[in-house]
Amino acid sequence: MMSLKKIAAAAVAGACVIGLAACGGSGSSGAATDLSYPSIELGKTGKDLKASIKVFSNRTDMAQASYPGTSWKQYVAEFNKMYPNIKVEIQTDADYAKDSLTRLQGNDWGDIMLIPAVDRSDLSTYFLPYGSTSDMDKEIKYVHAQEYGGNVYGVPSTGAAVGIVYNKAVFAKAGITELPKTPEEFINALKAIKSKTDATPLYTNYAAGWTMGAWDQYIGGTATGDNKYMSQELLHTKDPFANPGDGTHAYNVYKILYDAVAGKLTEDDYSTTDWEGSKTQMNSGKIGTMVLGSWAVSQMKAAGDHPDDVAYMPFPISVDGKQYTSSAADYSYGINKKVSKDNQEASMIFVKWLTEKSNFAYNEGGVSVAKSDTRLPELYGDFKDVKFLEDEPAAKGEEDLFNDLNSDSELAINTGGDSRVQSIVEAAATGSKSYDDIMKSWNEKWNSALKTEGVDVKYTTVAK
């Protein structure tokens, strides 16, 4: 059996289904060899096609009648104006990370799903190729997100740059006139919020669990200024969690969290944090900052009467005086290679419509995946002097090495390592373990994994 790794779900509410039609098509299980994403002309290709497809998503919030943005029901209705004969059923799941893996193995997920953390070598086992990497690179950004062997098996739902959600009114009240650009400046800003306002300076959202995994997103290009670090260099680095001595790299990302908790600059009781409640608290000015992806901004804005106070700032790390942000793909849409050719075509049409015509990424505060769309959402207004970095692909022959090292080390970086990041909060709050001891333990696990995989070590993180 292939190895599967869990990933963190960005689900918000309970599981539900919006049903317009049942999943159809029980014909050929082979790929539609003459079908490719680049060949589809929306509004022309498949105009007379009749099909019923099922989409499996983590976005439970968009299935709720109370969702303040564009709901799944509205997207499907708009799609049906162009393709009235393609019926779309959206099924969502609050525990998507776990359940998507189970359903993938049982082929119980319909026609389109957000691809969970499967080894890249296994993508072709389950998913239909959209086209060659070279052809798809002309159509979409983040082309390497779900690419293997020269083919693309997933089209990202959105792209995102990473930073920190903050409340502008709280910052103003605290006398913070410039956004912090280093860990030291950020901690000082949190201290100002604590001394001059009633707001919680940094809300950890510890109890939700999956929210803690967000901290992993900053250790790549954001903290190093290098778009090859996460996909290539880290895989050959000994002691990647060591202190480089210049306020950069993973060590200084997680140290912000440890220092904030140890300095009592977070909520009084981390075990009682409330994810849903934190949205309204951010909106109303009861919280100063939260470390989350940009996708969270629209939810925070919609959670109260002060949407204009909610903003997004670059992560406070500078590399040689310059700030960077990793721009990466969110979950990617994969198409079931075992459904009928009609359903494969209908699915690819729907994915392309979502990417090019629906305005989905922009509506959700994300970066459009379509190469032709160069807009940046308004929420990135504070990023005008920040360089956006898209990670380079893994070196040839090492496409699965990160997953293997993650699994061997049990660190689960960017793949559901919630408890690992939670342990930082626990240690800082209780004083049970020093930050350097935590990083030492992580280094030992990573170094052991390097030996297990027989990796040639080319780099070592040492103080500069």
N, C-alpha and C positions, 0 to 999 in steps of 0.2 A: 504494500500500500504506500502511496506517495506520502511524503511528509507535508503537513499543513501547519501553519503558524497562525495564532490568533492575532487579530488587529483590533485597535480600539474603535468602538462605534461612536458616531456623533449623533446618536439618537436622542430624542427629546421627550416623546410621550409614549403611550402604550401602543401595542401593535394593532393595526387595523387594515382594512381592505377597502379600496374604492373599486367597485366592480362595474364595468361597462359591458364586458363579455367574458366568457370563459376562455382559457387558453386553447387555441385551436391548432389544427395541423398535426397529423399523425403519419405523414408520408415519409419520404426518404430521410435517413439519418446522416447522409453524407453532406459535405459542404457544397454550397452553390458556387461551383468553381468559376462561373462567368460573372459573379457578383463581386463588386469592390466599392468601397466608400468613395474613392475619387470619381468613379463612373456615374454616380447617382446625380441626376439633375432634379432637384426638388421641384415638385409641381408637374414634372413630366414623367420621370421614372416611376413605374408602378402606379400610374394614375388610375388604372382600372383594376388594380389588385384588390382582392377581397381576402381579408385575413383577420384573425383575432389573436392578439399577443398579450403576454403577461410580463410585467416588469416588477422585479423584486428590488426594493430600495430600503435604505436606512432612514430616509427622511419622513419619520412618522409625523412630525409637526406639520408638514405640508398636506397631510391627509385630514387634518382637523378642520372643522368648519370655522373655527375661531382664528385660524392662521391669518395674520395681518398682511402677509405678502401674497404673491400669486400661488394659488393652491394647485395640487396635482389635477384636480377636477378642471380647473380653468385652463391649464396647459393642454390637457387632452382635448378639451372642447375647441381650443384654438387650432390644434393639429388637425382635428376632424373637419375644419373648414377647407383645408387643402386636400386631405385624404379621408373623405367620409366613409369609405368602405374598409378602413383599417381600424378595428376596434381595439382599444387599449385598456387593460386592467392593471391598476397599480396596487401592489401589495407591499406593505411596510412592516418592519419588525424592530422593536425597541432593543433587542439583544442581537443586533445584526451580525456583529463580529463572530459570535459563537454559532448562531443558527445558520448563517450563510455557508459556513464550512460544512455543517451537517447536511444541508440540503444540496450543496454542490456534489458531495460524494454520492448522494442518493438520486441525483438528477431530478430533484423535486423543487425546481425553482422557476420553471417557465422558459421564457425566450430571451429575456434580457436581465442581467443582474449586475450589481456593482461588484467587481472582482475582489474577492478576499485575498489574503496573503498566501497564495500558492507559489510554489517554486516556479520560476520562469520556464523551466524545462517542461513543466506540466501544463502550460497554457494551451498548447495545441491539443491536449487530451480532451479539453472541455469546450474551448471557445473557437469560434469561426474567425479566421483572419480578415481584417478589414482591407488589407492591401500590404504591399511591400513598405518597408521603412522609408525608402527613398521617395516613393510616391506619396505616402502619408505625411512626410515631412513638409510637403508643399501645401497640405491641407490644414494641419493642426499643430498647435504648440504642444510641448511635453510629449513629443512623439515616442520617447524612450520609456515612458512610464510603465507600459505593459507590452514591451517589445521583446521578441526572442527569435534568434535565427534568421534575422532579416525580414520578419513579418511583425505587424502590429495587431495585437489581439484585444486591445482595450482603448477606447476613446474617453479621456477624462471628462467628468461631468463639469468641473470648473478647475481653474487654477487659483492659487492663492499665494500671497506673500505673507510672511509671518511678522507679528509684532505684539503689542500689548493693548488691550482695551483700557481706556481711561476716561475719567469724567473731567471735562474741561472746567466746569464750575468749581469742583473740589480743588483742582490745581490752582485756579485763580485765587481762591480763598486762602490757600496755603502759601500764596506768594511765589509760586513757581512760574517764572516768566519764560524760561527756556526748557525745552524737553531734555531730559538727561540723556547723555550719550555714552556713559560708562557705568559699570556696576556701582562704583563709589557715588557717582552723582545720583543714581537711581535710589540707592539706600538713603541718601541725604534728603531726597524728595519725599520718600516715605516718612521719614522722621518729621519733616515739616508738616505733612498732612496730619500726623498724629498730634503734634503740639498745637496746631492752629485750627483744626476742624474736628468735627465729631465723627468723621468718616473712618471706616476701616481702611488703612493705607493699601494693603494688598490682601485680597481675598483668595485663599488657596483653592476653595472648592474641593477640599480633601475627600469629603464623604462620598461624592459622586464617583470617585475612582477614575473613570475614563478621562475626566478633565485633567488629571495630573499628567497624563501621557503627553500633553501639549508641550511640556518643557523639553522633550526630546527633539522637537522640531527646530530648535535654535542652535544645535551644536554643529551644524554643517557650515554652509556658506555664510550664514548670519554671523557666526562666531569666529570664522577663519578667513573670510573674504576669498575663499577658494571653492570654485564650483566643481572641482574634482575630489574634494576631501571626502564627502560621505560615500561616494560610489567607487572610489579607487584608492585614495591614500589611507583612509581609516582602516581598510582591510589589510594593510601591511604595516600598521603602526603599533608599536609596543607602548604600553602605558598611556593610552589616549586620554585618560582622565587625570593625568598629572598636571601640576600647575606650571604653565609656561612662563609665568612671571610678568606678563604684560597685559593682563586683564582680558585675554581672549580664550578661545577654545572651550571645550565642554566643562572643564573645571570651573570656570568663572560663570557659566550659565547656571549650573545647579547651585553654586555658592550664593547666588542672589537669593534663592529660595531659603537656603539654610540660614543665612544671616538675617533675613526678614523675620523668620519664625523665632529664631533665638533672640532677636532684638524686640520681640513683642510688637511687631509692626503688622501682624495679621489678626484674624478673628480671635476672640477669647478662647474658644473651644473648637479646634479643628474637626473634631468628630461629629459636630452638629451642623456643619455647613449645609446649605440647601441650594441646589442648583437652580431650580425654578425661581426660588425667592431671590437669588442673587441677581437675576435679570432686573427685577423692579428696584432692587437696592442700588444697582449701578445707575439706573435711569434717574432715580430720585436723589442721587448724591450721597448715599450712605456708604458707598464703596468708592475708593479712589482708583484702584487698578486691578485688573485680572489678566493673567497670562493665558491667552486663548488665541486660536486662529481667527482670521478676519471674518470667517463665516459667522462668528458670534455677534458681530456689531449690529447687524440688522435685527437680531432678536432682542438685543439690549435696547435699541432705539424704539422698538415696538412695545416695550414692556411698561410704558408709563407716559407721563405728560411732558417729559423733557428730552425728546429725542436729539435735539441739537447739542445737548451737553455730552453725549456719548461720542467718543472719537477713538482713533487708532493711531498709536505711535510706534516708531521703530524700536526694536529691542535694543536696550542700552549697552551695546558693546561696540567699540570702535577698533578697527585694525589699522594701525599707522595713521590714525586721525580720520579715517573714512568709515562710514557705516554701510553695511550691506544687509540685504534681506534675501533669504532663500525663497524663490518663486517655484512652487512645485504643484504637481497635479493632485487633486483630491481623488476620491474613488473613481475608477474608470468603468464604463459600460462594457460588459462582455456579452456576446451573443452566443447562444447555445448551438453548438455544431450538430446536435442530435435531433433538432426539430426539422420540420419540413422546409423545403426550399422557399415556398411562399412565405412562411413565417420568418425565415432568415432575411429575405428581402424586405419584408414589412418592418422587421426589427431594425435593419440597417437604415432604412428610410427614417424611422422615428428617431434614432440616435443622431442622424445628421440634421434633422429638423431641430432637435433640442440644442444642438451645437451651433447651428448657423442662423436659425430663424426665431427661436423662442425667447431670446434675451435672458435665458435662465441664469447663466453665470453672472451677468451684470445685475440682475434682480436680487441675487443672493449675496451681493457684495464681493463677487469673485472676479478673477481675471478670465476673460473670454478665451476659450480653447481654439476658436477659429483663427487661423492665421490672418485672415482678412480683417479681423476686428482688433484694433490697437487701443481701444478705449481702456482707461483705468477708472474704476469706481471712485466716487467722491471721497470715500472713506480713506483713500491713500493720499489725502492732501498733505499730510505731514511727512511724506516720503519723497518730496521733490529733490532732496539732496542725497538720497539713498540709492545705491546701485542694486538693481534686481539681478539675482543670479539664478539661473536654471541649472540644476545638477547635470553634469555630463553622465553618460551611461557607463556602466561597469565595463572593465576591460574584457576583451573577447576571451571566453573560457572561464570568466569569473562572475558570470551573471547570477549564480546562486550562492556565491561565497558569503555575502553579507548575511543571508538567511541562515546559512550553516553556522557561521560564527555566533550569530544571535542565539541560535538554538543551543549550541554547545556551551556557551557562556551562561545561558539562562538569564541574560540581561534584557532581552526583548526590547531593544531600542527601536522606537517608532513602530512597534508591533504589539502594543498592549502591555507595556511595562509599567502599568499603573502602580502596582504595589512597590516596585523598586523606587519610584519617585516619592510615593507616600512615606517610605521609610526615612527619607530625608526630613520630612516634616516631623515625624515621630521622634527622631533622634534629636533634632534641634529643640523641640518643645520640652523634652524630658532631660536633655543633657546626657543621654545614655551613651552617645557615641560622638566623637568629634567628626567634623566634616572631612578632615584629611584621612581619618580611618575608613570612612565610607568610600572615599575615592580609591584608597589603597585596595580595598576589597574588590571593587569593580575592576581595577587594573589587573588584579591577580586572576579573576575569572576570564577576562578578555585574553590575557597573555596565555592562559592555559588553552583556550580555544584556538589560538593561533598555532600552538604546538600540535593540538589534535588534528587540525586540518593541514598541517605541514606547510604553513604559509611562510614565504620568504619575507622576513622583517626588513623593511627598507627605511623606516622612520621611527623615531622615538621622541615623545613629547618631553622636553626638558626645559628648565628655566632658561630664558634668554638673557 
